[in-house]
Amino acid sequence: MKQSVLSNTAYLVLAFIGQKFLSFVYFTLIARLFGVQTTGEYIFALSYTSLIAVFIDIGFSPYIIRETARDKTKTQELLSTIISTKLILSLIAAAIVIAT
């Protein structure tokens, strides 16, 4: 158990490092290719949609992890309920973003 926790933690740290590196390259390319004005507009749009997207999850991820750890037999039912709820919330969030 101790070994799997250590290796899983190492994989997670490597994934975070890789994600940060890719984000750096991605934003550097955007800034160089599109210039200051367009990059600023892009960052604003990204930030705004990220604020709205917070309401799509509203704590479902930790909930399904906790409940699945308690009782694996309810996993399929919980997953289908959460996915359908997130789909509805995604449509509402998209409507809010488009409306504003």
All heavy atoms as an XYZ file, in Angstrom:
783
protein
N       0.829     -1.187      0.000
C       0.000      0.000      0.000
C       0.878      1.257      0.000
O       0.599      2.194     -0.716
C      -0.914     -0.032      1.215
C      -1.602      1.261      1.476
S      -3.314      1.141      1.106
C      -3.878      2.680      1.704
N       1.908      1.241      0.836
C       2.789      2.390      0.946
C       3.468      2.697     -0.393
O       3.606      3.851     -0.781
C       3.824      2.119      2.028
C       4.669      3.281      2.417
C       5.573      2.874      3.570
C       6.418      4.007      4.036
N       7.333      3.611      5.092
N       3.856      1.634     -1.099
C       4.525      1.795     -2.397
C       3.578      2.377     -3.438
O       3.974      3.228     -4.234
C       5.077      0.441     -2.864
C       5.865      0.517     -4.154
C       7.153      1.316     -4.006
O       7.685      1.464     -2.921
N       7.633      1.839     -5.112
N       2.315      1.933     -3.453
C       1.367      2.436     -4.449
C       1.034      3.906     -4.192
O       0.859      4.668     -5.144
C       0.100      1.591     -4.463
O      -0.606      1.723     -3.248
N       0.941      4.295     -2.932
C       0.682      5.705     -2.617
C       1.846      6.563     -3.090
O       1.648      7.625     -3.697
C       0.445      5.890     -1.096
C       0.405      7.360     -0.731
C      -0.830      5.200     -0.669
N       3.054      6.084     -2.875
C       4.243      6.818     -3.293
C       4.314      6.940     -4.818
O       4.561      8.026     -5.346
C       5.498      6.134     -2.750
C       6.816      6.851     -2.997
C       6.827      8.200     -2.293
C       7.968      5.994     -2.507
N       4.068      5.850     -5.517
C       4.134      5.906     -6.980
C       2.995      6.739     -7.558
O       3.189      7.489     -8.519
C       4.134      4.498     -7.577
O       2.908      3.852     -7.310
N       1.797      6.639     -6.981
C       0.680      7.457     -7.457
C       0.938      8.946     -7.223
O       0.599      9.786     -8.060
C      -0.623      7.042     -6.783
C      -1.120      5.714     -7.269
O      -0.704      5.231     -8.319
N      -2.007      5.101     -6.509
N       1.549      9.271     -6.100
C       1.894     10.659     -5.820
C       2.940     11.163     -6.810
O       2.844     12.293     -7.301
C       2.420     10.800     -4.381
O       1.421     10.316     -3.477
C       2.743     12.238     -4.049
N       3.896     10.333     -7.129
C       4.922     10.714     -8.109
C       4.299     10.948     -9.482
O       4.628     11.920    -10.170
C       5.998      9.634     -8.189
N       3.374     10.080     -9.892
C       2.680     10.275    -11.174
C       1.884     11.576    -11.186
O       1.862     12.298    -12.178
C       1.754      9.108    -11.481
C       2.459      7.845    -11.869
C       2.082      6.627    -11.311
C       3.503      7.837    -12.788
C       2.722      5.451    -11.655
C       4.147      6.672    -13.143
C       3.751      5.485    -12.574
O       4.380      4.324    -12.920
N       1.233     11.868    -10.073
C       0.446     13.100     -9.982
C       1.341     14.328    -10.071
O       1.025     15.290    -10.787
C      -0.355     13.115     -8.675
C      -1.294     14.292     -8.473
C      -2.378     14.308     -9.549
C      -1.929     14.219     -7.095
N       2.459     14.320     -9.391
C       3.396     15.442     -9.445
C       3.945     15.611    -10.859
O       4.020     16.734    -11.382
C       4.542     15.249     -8.419
C       5.662     16.235     -8.654
C       4.006     15.374     -7.003
N       4.308     14.513    -11.512
C       4.791     14.590    -12.888
C       3.711     15.116    -13.832
O       3.996     15.895    -14.748
C       5.291     13.221    -13.356
C       6.606     12.760    -12.749
C       6.919     11.324    -13.175
C       7.736     13.694    -13.155
N       2.479     14.717    -13.616
C       1.381     15.214    -14.451
C       1.181     16.716    -14.253
O       0.960     17.451    -15.226
C       0.097     14.463    -14.124
N       1.279     17.188    -13.019
C       1.159     18.625    -12.753
C       2.288     19.408    -13.417
O       2.062     20.466    -13.996
C       1.148     18.915    -11.248
C      -0.179     18.677    -10.591
C      -0.233     18.171     -9.303
C      -1.374     18.964    -11.228
C      -1.448     17.955     -8.678
C      -2.586     18.752    -10.621
C      -2.634     18.240     -9.337
N       3.487     18.885    -13.329
C       4.636     19.553    -13.960
C       4.455     19.596    -15.474
O       4.673     20.627    -16.107
C       5.956     18.862    -13.559
C       6.252     19.096    -12.079
C       7.114     19.355    -14.419
C       7.401     18.264    -11.536
N       4.048     18.483    -16.057
C       3.798     18.442    -17.491
C       2.703     19.402    -17.916
O       2.815     20.084    -18.944
N       1.647     19.485    -17.131
C       0.550     20.393    -17.440
C       1.011     21.842    -17.383
O       0.652     22.653    -18.250
C      -0.613     20.155    -16.464
C      -1.857     20.934    -16.767
C      -1.929     22.260    -16.050
O      -1.355     22.440    -14.982
N      -2.623     23.198    -16.641
N       1.809     22.187    -16.403
C       2.324     23.558    -16.295
C       3.228     23.892    -17.471
O       3.166     24.995    -18.021
C       3.089     23.757    -14.979
C       2.270     23.579    -13.738
C       1.181     24.604    -13.636
C       0.392     24.381    -12.352
N      -0.871     25.072    -12.356
N       4.061     22.951    -17.868
C       4.943     23.171    -19.016
C       4.138     23.375    -20.293
O       4.406     24.303    -21.074
C       5.911     21.992    -19.166
C       6.795     22.105    -20.374
C       7.850     23.003    -20.395
C       6.551     21.331    -21.496
C       8.657     23.127    -21.515
C       7.351     21.451    -22.618
C       8.402     22.348    -22.632
N       3.148     22.515    -20.528
C       2.317     22.660    -21.722
C       1.536     23.970    -21.719
O       1.382     24.618    -22.762
C       1.366     21.474    -21.855
C       2.003     20.152    -22.240
C       0.970     19.030    -22.224
C       2.652     20.248    -23.607
N       1.048     24.382    -20.555
C       0.340     25.665    -20.459
C       1.269     26.825    -20.791
O       0.871     27.773    -21.482
C      -0.227     25.861    -19.050
O      -1.232     24.937    -18.799
N       2.487     26.753    -20.309
C       3.460     27.806    -20.598
C       3.724     27.908    -22.095
O       3.703     28.998    -22.676
C       4.766     27.537    -19.842
C       5.860     28.504    -20.169
C       5.834     29.794    -19.661
C       6.908     28.130    -20.997
C       6.839     30.698    -19.977
C       7.916     29.019    -21.315
C       7.883     30.312    -20.803
N       3.950     26.773    -22.736
C       4.202     26.758    -24.181
C       2.981     27.263    -24.938
O       3.086     28.091    -25.852
C       4.607     25.340    -24.646
C       4.647     25.241    -26.162
C       5.939     24.946    -24.039
N       1.815     26.813    -24.544
C       0.570     27.195    -25.193
C       0.339     28.699    -25.117
O       0.067     29.364    -26.126
C      -0.566     26.414    -24.526
C      -1.953     26.787    -24.934
C      -2.443     26.437    -26.182
C      -2.791     27.469    -24.059
C      -3.728     26.765    -26.554
C      -4.076     27.803    -24.424
C      -4.542     27.437    -25.675
O      -5.820     27.773    -26.033
N       0.444     29.273    -23.941
C       0.214     30.710    -23.787
C       1.318     31.539    -24.431
O       1.068     32.646    -24.923
C       0.034     31.083    -22.309
C      -1.334     30.747    -21.804
C      -1.511     29.745    -20.880
C      -2.450     31.426    -22.270
C      -2.776     29.423    -20.420
C      -3.722     31.110    -21.817
C      -3.881     30.105    -20.886
N       2.529     31.034    -24.444
C       3.608     31.738    -25.140
C       3.321     31.807    -26.635
O       3.491     32.856    -27.263
C       4.961     31.046    -24.885
O       5.209     31.004    -23.480
C       6.095     31.774    -25.573
N       2.886     30.701    -27.198
C       2.539     30.690    -28.624
C       1.364     31.620    -28.929
O       1.384     32.348    -29.923
C       2.208     29.267    -29.075
C       3.387     28.321    -29.221
C       2.902     26.915    -29.537
C       4.326     28.810    -30.311
N       0.363     31.610    -28.087
C      -0.790     32.500    -28.298
C      -0.342     33.953    -28.260
O      -0.724     34.759    -29.121
C      -1.884     32.233    -27.243
C      -2.583     30.921    -27.549
C      -2.900     33.366    -27.208
C      -3.589     30.506    -26.518
N       0.471     34.311    -27.282
C       0.922     35.691    -27.151
C       1.766     36.123    -28.350
O       1.629     37.241    -28.852
C       1.710     35.866    -25.854
N       2.621     35.264    -28.813
C       3.493     35.615    -29.943
C       2.740     35.655    -31.265
O       3.017     36.492    -32.121
C       4.668     34.654    -30.031
C       5.647     34.841    -28.895
C       6.892     33.993    -29.119
N       7.788     34.107    -28.001
C       8.799     34.965    -27.949
N       9.031     35.780    -28.938
N       9.573     35.001    -26.884
N       1.797     34.756    -31.453
C       1.087     34.690    -32.728
C      -0.003     35.752    -32.870
O      -0.229     36.260    -33.970
C       0.466     33.299    -32.914
C       1.433     32.146    -33.111
C       0.685     30.819    -33.162
C       2.247     32.331    -34.389
N      -0.674     36.097    -31.782
C      -1.841     36.961    -31.890
C      -1.639     38.374    -31.370
O      -2.492     39.229    -31.581
C      -3.037     36.318    -31.190
C      -3.456     35.038    -31.828
C      -3.329     33.841    -31.159
C      -3.956     35.014    -33.110
C      -3.710     32.655    -31.745
C      -4.342     33.835    -33.720
C      -4.215     32.643    -33.022
N      -0.586     38.646    -30.676
C      -0.329     39.994    -30.203
C      -1.001     40.290    -28.872
O      -1.762     39.494    -28.337
N      -0.723     41.477    -28.378
C      -1.161     41.871    -27.035
C      -2.675     41.994    -26.941
O      -3.307     41.458    -26.030
C      -0.484     43.196    -26.619
C      -1.009     43.675    -25.283
C       1.025     43.023    -26.570
N      -3.297     42.706    -27.862
C      -4.737     42.974    -27.808
C      -5.558     41.683    -27.858
O      -6.415     41.444    -27.016
C      -5.142     43.900    -28.968
C      -6.621     44.212    -29.031
C      -7.077     45.114    -27.910
O      -6.309     45.918    -27.401
N      -8.315     44.972    -27.502
N      -5.281     40.855    -28.836
C      -6.051     39.617    -29.002
C      -5.785     38.648    -27.858
O      -6.711     37.960    -27.398
C      -5.712     38.960    -30.352
O      -5.867     39.931    -31.387
C      -6.606     37.786    -30.636
N      -4.558     38.597    -27.382
C      -4.247     37.728    -26.245
C      -5.004     38.187    -25.004
O      -5.532     37.361    -24.253
C      -2.734     37.704    -25.963
O      -2.060     37.249    -27.133
C      -2.395     36.790    -24.808
N      -5.083     39.475    -24.787
C      -5.846     40.009    -23.657
C      -7.324     39.661    -23.748
O      -7.949     39.289    -22.752
N      -7.889     39.777    -24.944
C      -9.291     39.405    -25.137
C      -9.501     37.911    -24.888
O     -10.500     37.500    -24.294
C      -9.736     39.770    -26.549
C      -9.805     41.259    -26.785
C     -10.000     41.621    -28.247
O     -10.034     40.701    -29.101
O     -10.118     42.822    -28.537
N      -8.552     37.107    -25.347
C      -8.636     35.661    -25.143
C      -8.572     35.315    -23.654
O      -9.365     34.497    -23.165
C      -7.505     34.957    -25.903
C      -7.419     33.485    -25.614
C      -8.328     32.598    -26.158
C      -6.417     32.984    -24.776
C      -8.261     31.239    -25.882
C      -6.340     31.635    -24.496
C      -7.257     30.776    -25.059
O      -7.182     29.443    -24.776
N      -7.655     35.935    -22.933
C      -7.515     35.663    -21.496
C      -8.769     36.098    -20.745
O      -9.236     35.416    -19.829
C      -6.258     36.364    -20.924
C      -4.988     35.812    -21.571
C      -6.187     36.223    -19.401
C      -4.747     34.344    -21.335
N      -9.337     37.235    -21.143
C     -10.581     37.689    -20.507
C     -11.700     36.670    -20.734
O     -12.410     36.298    -19.797
C     -11.004     39.053    -21.049
C     -12.356     39.473    -20.557
C     -12.523     39.940    -19.264
C     -13.469     39.386    -21.381
C     -13.766     40.309    -18.794
C     -14.717     39.753    -20.923
C     -14.876     40.214    -19.628
N     -11.857     36.217    -21.986
C     -12.907     35.239    -22.297
C     -12.672     33.929    -21.544
O     -13.618     33.325    -21.018
C     -12.962     34.990    -23.798
N     -11.434     33.500    -21.462
C     -11.093     32.276    -20.739
C     -11.398     32.412    -19.243
O     -11.969     31.507    -18.630
C      -9.618     31.934    -20.961
C      -9.121     30.616    -20.413
C      -9.815     29.448    -21.095
C      -7.620     30.504    -20.611
N     -11.055     33.550    -18.676
C     -11.311     33.783    -17.249
C     -12.806     33.836    -16.965
O     -13.285     33.265    -15.978
C     -10.666     35.092    -16.809
O      -9.292     35.049    -16.993
N     -13.544     34.501    -17.824
C     -14.985     34.637    -17.623
C     -15.677     33.279    -17.712
O     -16.493     32.940    -16.857
C     -15.567     35.609    -18.653
C     -17.033     35.854    -18.446
C     -17.478     36.605    -17.370
C     -17.976     35.319    -19.312
C     -18.824     36.812    -17.161
C     -19.315     35.536    -19.118
C     -19.741     36.279    -18.041
O     -21.070     36.478    -17.839
N     -15.345     32.504    -18.722
C     -15.973     31.188    -18.844
C     -15.542     30.251    -17.713
O     -16.319     29.404    -17.284
C     -15.661     30.547    -20.208
O     -14.251     30.518    -20.411
C     -16.321     31.300    -21.336
N     -14.335     30.424    -17.206
C     -13.891     29.610    -16.070
C     -14.693     29.934    -14.816
O     -15.010     29.039    -14.019
C     -12.408     29.830    -15.798
O     -11.641     29.366    -16.875
N     -15.020     31.205    -14.630
C     -15.850     31.591    -13.486
C     -17.230     30.953    -13.566
O     -17.772     30.486    -12.567
C     -15.994     33.112    -13.417
C     -14.801     33.884    -12.894
C     -15.025     35.383    -13.051
C     -14.550     33.545    -11.445
N     -17.809     30.950    -14.748
C     -19.132     30.352    -14.919
C     -19.054     28.827    -14.811
O     -19.949     28.180    -14.265
C     -19.738     30.768    -16.282
C     -19.877     32.290    -16.379
C     -21.081     30.098    -16.513
C     -20.805     32.922    -15.382
N     -17.976     28.238    -15.302
C     -17.837     26.776    -15.315
C     -17.733     26.186    -13.908
O     -17.987     24.986    -13.730
C     -16.621     26.376    -16.137
N     -17.391     26.992    -12.929
C     -17.323     26.501    -11.545
C     -18.677     25.957    -11.111
O     -18.769     24.966    -10.386
C     -16.866     27.638    -10.599
C     -17.078     27.279     -9.152
C     -15.421     27.979    -10.862
N     -19.748     26.555    -11.612
C     -21.089     26.140    -11.204
C     -21.528     24.829    -11.839
O     -22.540     24.261    -11.457
C     -22.095     27.249    -11.528
C     -21.815     28.509    -10.768
C     -21.303     29.618    -11.405
C     -22.028     28.564     -9.405
C     -21.024     30.768    -10.698
C     -21.753     29.709     -8.685
C     -21.248     30.817     -9.336
N     -20.778     24.327    -12.811
C     -21.126     23.052    -13.432
C     -20.811     21.894    -12.484
O     -21.591     20.956    -12.357
C     -20.387     22.881    -14.775
C     -20.865     23.940    -15.761
C     -20.590     21.491    -15.343
C     -20.049     23.997    -17.033
N     -19.684     21.957    -11.797
C     -19.273     20.851    -10.934
C     -19.937     20.917     -9.566
O     -20.455     19.912     -9.087
C     -17.758     20.835    -10.782
C     -17.290     19.610    -10.023
O     -17.836     18.517    -10.279
O     -16.405     19.731     -9.174
N     -19.939     22.055     -8.944
C     -20.503     22.313     -7.607
C     -20.342     21.163     -6.608
O     -21.249     20.820     -5.885
C     -21.973     22.783     -7.667
C     -22.877     21.762     -8.329
C     -22.102     24.132     -8.302
C     -24.373     22.090     -8.218
N     -19.172     20.550     -6.619
C     -18.854     19.553     -5.606
C     -19.200     18.119     -5.963
O     -19.146     17.242     -5.103
N     -19.563     17.866     -7.217
C     -19.914     16.497     -7.593
C     -18.712     15.562     -7.600
O     -18.845     14.384     -7.273
C     -20.572     16.465     -8.975
C     -21.985     16.976     -8.975
C     -22.378     17.924     -9.897
C     -22.906     16.518     -8.072
C     -23.674     18.398     -9.911
C     -24.204     16.979     -8.071
C     -24.592     17.920     -9.001
N     -17.547     16.043     -7.981
C     -16.370     15.177     -8.077
C     -15.975     14.581     -6.725
O     -15.829     13.355     -6.620
C     -15.199     15.939     -8.691
O     -15.507     16.308    -10.013
N     -15.817     15.390     -5.677
C     -15.500     14.768     -4.378
C     -16.628     13.869     -3.870
O     -16.371     12.846     -3.238
C     -15.302     15.951     -3.429
C     -15.225     17.156     -4.257
C     -15.787     16.846     -5.590
N     -17.858     14.242     -4.199
C     -19.004     13.442     -3.753
C     -18.974     12.042     -4.357
O     -19.139     11.052     -3.643
C     -20.305     14.154     -4.109
C     -21.538     13.341     -3.811
C     -21.969     13.150     -2.502
C     -22.255     12.739     -4.830
C     -23.088     12.392     -2.222
C     -23.376     11.978     -4.565
C     -23.792     11.810     -3.265
O     -24.894     11.052     -2.982
N     -18.757     11.959     -5.667
C     -18.767     10.635     -6.301
C     -17.563      9.801     -5.862
O     -17.671      8.585     -5.706
C     -18.869     10.726     -7.839
C     -19.251      9.361     -8.396
C     -17.579     11.211     -8.449
C     -19.717      9.372     -9.816
N     -16.444     10.441     -5.607
C     -15.277      9.705     -5.109
C     -15.567      9.132     -3.727
O     -15.309      7.959     -3.456
C     -14.034     10.619     -5.080
C     -13.596     10.948     -6.503
C     -12.898      9.960     -4.300
C     -12.550     12.041     -6.587
N     -16.138      9.957     -2.860
C     -16.445      9.509     -1.492
C     -17.487      8.392     -1.488
O     -17.323      7.374     -0.823
C     -16.933     10.699     -0.665
C     -17.213     10.371      0.774
C     -17.652     11.586      1.568
N     -18.871     12.157      1.033
C     -18.979     13.395      0.532
N     -17.926     14.188      0.514
N     -20.110     13.844      0.058
N     -18.554      8.571     -2.257
C     -19.622      7.579     -2.264
C     -19.208      6.276     -2.942
O     -19.638      5.200     -2.534
C     -20.875      8.153     -2.942
C     -21.524      9.267     -2.153
C     -21.941      8.844     -0.765
O     -22.486      7.740     -0.588
O     -21.704      9.635      0.180
N     -18.378      6.363     -3.961
C     -17.886      5.154     -4.614
C     -16.954      4.380     -3.687
O     -16.952      3.146     -3.682
C     -17.163      5.514     -5.926
O     -18.070      6.208     -6.774
C     -16.680      4.281     -6.644
N     -16.165      5.099     -2.904
C     -15.286      4.427     -1.937
C     -16.098      3.715     -0.865
O     -15.694      2.656     -0.380
C     -14.339      5.440     -1.305
N     -17.239      4.269     -0.499
C     -18.089      3.638      0.506
C     -18.786      2.388     -0.026
O     -18.831      1.364      0.650
C     -19.169      4.619      0.980
C     -18.692      5.631      1.937
C     -19.846      6.447      2.451
N     -19.341      7.615      3.160
C     -20.050      8.667      3.446
N     -21.311      8.727      3.084
N     -19.524      9.672      4.094
N     -19.399      2.529     -1.229
C     -20.198      1.433     -1.775
C     -20.051      1.388     -3.289
O     -20.637      2.196     -3.995
C     -21.667      1.631     -1.384
C     -22.552      0.479     -1.796
O     -22.025     -0.562     -2.240
O     -23.782      0.612     -1.668
N     -19.259      0.423     -3.765
C     -18.976      0.332     -5.198
C     -20.177     -0.116     -6.021
O     -20.199      0.060     -7.231
C     -17.800     -0.601     -5.441
C     -16.513     -0.035     -4.922
C     -15.372     -0.961     -5.216
C     -14.187     -0.540     -4.425
N     -13.050     -0.105     -4.952
N     -21.181     -0.675     -5.397
C     -22.347     -1.155     -6.151
C     -23.200      0.000     -6.673
O     -23.934     -0.179     -7.638
C     -23.223     -2.078     -5.284
O     -23.690     -1.358     -4.138
C     -22.434     -3.302     -4.842
N     -23.105      1.169     -6.059
C     -23.900      2.318     -6.493
C     -23.171      3.201     -7.502
O     -23.690      4.234     -7.889
C     -24.298      3.167     -5.275
C     -25.189      2.449     -4.290
C     -25.806      3.363     -3.260
C     -24.810      4.175     -2.504
N     -25.399      4.974     -1.426
N     -22.007      2.787     -7.956
C     -21.185      3.622     -8.830
C     -21.896      3.972    -10.128
O     -21.941      5.140    -10.524
C     -19.855      2.923     -9.147
O     -19.179      2.650     -7.929
C     -18.984      3.783    -10.031
N     -22.466      2.985    -10.799
C     -23.110      3.230    -12.093
C     -24.297      4.175    -11.954
O     -24.474      5.095    -12.757
C     -23.566      1.901    -12.709
C     -24.088      2.027    -14.115
C     -23.010      2.493    -15.079
O     -21.834      2.173    -14.925
N     -23.400      3.270    -16.063
N     -25.099      3.978    -10.936
C     -26.266      4.844    -10.711
C     -25.835      6.278    -10.407
O     -26.382      7.237    -10.972
C     -27.097      4.283     -9.558
C     -28.302      5.119     -9.212
C     -29.011      4.620     -7.959
O     -28.761      3.470     -7.542
O     -29.788      5.388     -7.407
N     -24.847      6.435     -9.529
C     -24.348      7.767     -9.194
C     -23.736      8.456    -10.410
O     -23.986      9.644    -10.652
C     -23.297      7.676     -8.086
C     -23.794      7.500     -6.672
C     -22.629      7.218     -5.738
C     -24.540      8.722     -6.218
N     -22.967      7.710    -11.168
C     -22.304      8.277    -12.329
C     -23.315      8.771    -13.368
O     -23.179      9.874    -13.899
C     -21.347      7.257    -12.948
C     -20.374      7.774    -13.972
C     -19.498      8.872    -13.386
C     -19.520      6.651    -14.503
N     -24.320      7.980    -13.643
C     -25.321      8.409    -14.625
C     -26.106      9.620    -14.133
O     -26.404     10.536    -14.910
C     -26.257      7.252    -14.972
O     -26.983      6.850    -13.844
N     -26.422      9.663    -12.855
C     -27.138     10.814    -12.302
C     -26.294     12.077    -12.370
O     -26.770     13.137    -12.778
C     -27.540     10.535    -10.837
O     -28.316      9.351    -10.789
C     -28.310     11.697    -10.256
N     -25.030     11.958    -11.993
C     -24.152     13.125    -11.987
C     -23.864     13.610    -13.402
O     -23.852     14.820    -13.667
C     -22.862     12.822    -11.200
C     -23.196     12.759     -9.709
C     -21.789     13.864    -11.465
C     -22.064     12.355     -8.817
N     -23.663     12.693    -14.340
C     -23.404     13.111    -15.721
C     -24.611     13.837    -16.300
O     -24.469     14.871    -16.958
C     -22.998     11.900    -16.591
C     -21.580     11.476    -16.226
C     -23.084     12.238    -18.076
C     -21.118     10.212    -16.912
N     -25.811     13.324    -16.060
C     -26.996     14.007    -16.589
C     -27.190     15.366    -15.918
O     -27.561     16.347    -16.586
C     -28.235     13.136    -16.422
O     -28.463     12.835    -15.068
N     -26.913     15.460    -14.631
C     -27.027     16.742    -13.944
C     -25.993     17.733    -14.461
O     -26.308     18.908    -14.700
C     -26.852     16.552    -12.422
O     -27.796     15.592    -11.972
C     -27.050     17.865    -11.681
N     -24.767     17.269    -14.685
C     -23.725     18.147    -15.223
C     -24.051     18.592    -16.639
O     -23.727     19.723    -17.022
C     -22.364     17.455    -15.192
C     -21.689     17.483    -13.855
C     -20.274     16.946    -13.977
C     -19.505     17.114    -12.704
N     -18.093     16.798    -12.869
N     -24.678     17.742    -17.411
C     -25.080     18.122    -18.762
C     -26.092     19.259    -18.726
O     -25.963     20.248    -19.465
C     -25.649     16.910    -19.504
C     -26.103     17.154    -20.932
C     -24.928     17.586    -21.804
C     -26.755     15.915    -21.498
N     -27.072     19.149    -17.854
C     -28.070     20.212    -17.714
C     -27.414     21.498    -17.227
O     -27.675     22.585    -17.756
C     -29.197     19.768    -16.757
C     -29.986     18.620    -17.391
C     -30.113     20.926    -16.409
C     -30.922     17.916    -16.444
N     -26.539     21.396    -16.226
C     -25.839     22.576    -15.723
C     -24.917     23.188    -16.780
O     -24.752     24.402    -16.832
C     -25.056     22.230    -14.463
C     -25.893     21.922    -13.215
C     -25.011     21.429    -12.081
C     -26.684     23.138    -12.785
N     -24.336     22.354    -17.633
C     -23.481     22.853    -18.718
C     -24.298     23.671    -19.712
O     -23.842     24.720    -20.194
C     -22.812     21.700    -19.453
O     -21.966     20.995    -18.599
N     -25.479     23.204    -20.032
C     -26.340     23.950    -20.950
C     -26.762     25.291    -20.347
O     -26.782     26.307    -21.040
C     -27.570     23.109    -21.306
C     -27.286     21.845    -22.113
C     -28.560     21.021    -22.272
C     -26.681     22.190    -23.461
N     -27.063     25.281    -19.061
C     -27.424     26.540    -18.381
C     -26.228     27.492    -18.367
O     -26.359     28.693    -18.645
C     -27.941     26.257    -16.956
C     -29.277     25.506    -17.014
C     -28.078     27.545    -16.160
C     -29.737     24.970    -15.689
N     -25.035     26.964    -18.059
C     -23.826     27.803    -18.039
C     -23.519     28.345    -19.412
O     -23.146     29.529    -19.560
C     -22.642     26.998    -17.504
N     -23.683     27.531    -20.445
C     -23.447     28.008    -21.820
C     -24.435     29.110    -22.176
O     -24.056     30.106    -22.824
C     -23.553     26.851    -22.803
N     -25.670     28.966    -21.765
C     -26.679     30.003    -22.029
C     -26.308     31.301    -21.317
O     -26.472     32.407    -21.894
C     -28.050     29.523    -21.597
N     -25.790     31.211    -20.094
C     -25.378     32.407    -19.354
C     -24.207     33.098    -20.066
O     -24.200     34.319    -20.209
C     -25.026     32.045    -17.894
C     -26.279     31.646    -17.132
C     -24.312     33.215    -17.201
C     -26.009     31.067    -15.763
N     -23.232     32.303    -20.499
C     -22.071     32.882    -21.183
C     -22.503     33.556    -22.490
O     -22.080     34.670    -22.797
C     -21.002     31.792    -21.453
C     -19.947     32.292    -22.407
C     -20.372     31.346    -20.152
N     -23.371     32.898    -23.241
C     -23.825     33.480    -24.506
C     -24.660     34.734    -24.278
O     -24.530     35.723    -24.995
C     -24.601     32.426    -25.322
C     -23.628     31.340    -25.797
C     -25.335     33.050    -26.499
C     -24.310     30.119    -26.385
N     -25.485     34.689    -23.235
C     -26.347     35.844    -22.946
C     -25.555     37.062    -22.503
O     -25.963     38.202    -22.776
C     -27.368     35.469    -21.869
N     -24.442     36.834    -21.835
C     -23.670     37.994    -21.376
C     -22.598     38.327    -22.357
O     -22.037     39.369    -22.392
C     -23.035     37.716    -19.996
O     -22.245     36.551    -20.055
C     -24.102     37.576    -18.940
